[in-house]
Amino acid sequence: MSTRLYLLGQFDDALMDFTLDQNRAYVVGRASTCDIVVNALTVSRIHAEIRLVDFQVQVTDRNSRNGTFVDNAPVNVGNAVPGQKIRFGHAPFLLLGAGGDDGGESDDMTVSGGPEPTIQGPSSGIHLTEARKRVFDLLIQGLSKKEIAFRLGKSQNTVHHQIFDIYRAYDVTSMIELLIRFRGEVRPPSFFLRKPSG
């Protein structure tokens, strides 16, 4: 069984993913020399280091100005597993795992050890208008505001307000938090459904 871990981050309205390989250290920060470059004002030039060892991510803060967090708990050195949120300053990431056999035939995604996730609409306890449900369905697939506006034939400003209303309805402030809110219910964005290589 081979396993891959990915960090999913949201920057400038776009989702980005980073593959983590076993036994390699990744420097996270704003500097262009970092392995994972995060262009956010609350991220230090050299902010943190992450290392994948035995399907567990070790997170080490590198004396950053705004701190490093695992599920909102500050860490100097800490561990994270799939399904947990890792935050550098105010830049949120979600740790996701993909497992498959050595031939790469499987594309199962693991989010916090739950059943295989599938795309579903908003939970029945929250009421969204039909227009917002359409935005939600595209948003949860990882599309940007611009792409959603194009697909639905709406202005980006309209989509921006609908996304804000969706976040407010679910008491979240970002796409990462929305994915965390739907752990086990929503399949991660489509670029995570690729077959693991090697």
CORDAQUI-V487880 format. One line per field, one symbol per residue. ss: DSSP state (h for helix, s for strand, l for the rest). phi: phi as a letter, one per 40 degrees, with the letter a starting at -180 (. if undefined). psi: psi as a letter, one per 20 degrees, with the letter a starting at -180 (. if undefined). A space follows every 10 residues. Layout:
ss->???
phi->???
psi->???
//
This chain:
ss->lsssssssss sllsssssss lsllsssssl lllllsslll lllllllsss sssllsssss sllllllsss llssllssss llllssssll ssssssssss lllllllsss llllllllll lllllllllh hhhhhhhhhl llllhhhhhh hhlllhhhhh hhhhhhhhhl llllhhhhhh hllllllllh hhllllll
phi->.bbbbbbbbb bfgbcbbbcb cdfbcbcbic cccccbcbcb ccccdbcabb acbfgbccbb cbfccbgbbb fgccbcbabb bdhccbbbgb ccbbcbbbba cccgcbbcbb bfgccdcbcb cddccbbbcd cccccddccc cgccdcccdc ccgbcccccd cccdccdccc fbbacdcccc dbdgbbcddd cccccccg
psi->pqpqqqpprp pljqpqqppp qqkpppppah qiiqhopomq hjprgogrpq poolkppppp pllqhjrpqo ljpqqgprqq rpiqpppocj oqqppqqpqr rhikiqkqqp okjarpqqpr aqqhippqrh ghhggghhgi ijqrgghggg hikrqhgggg hhgghggghj lrirhghggh hkpihpprqh iijqpqq.
//
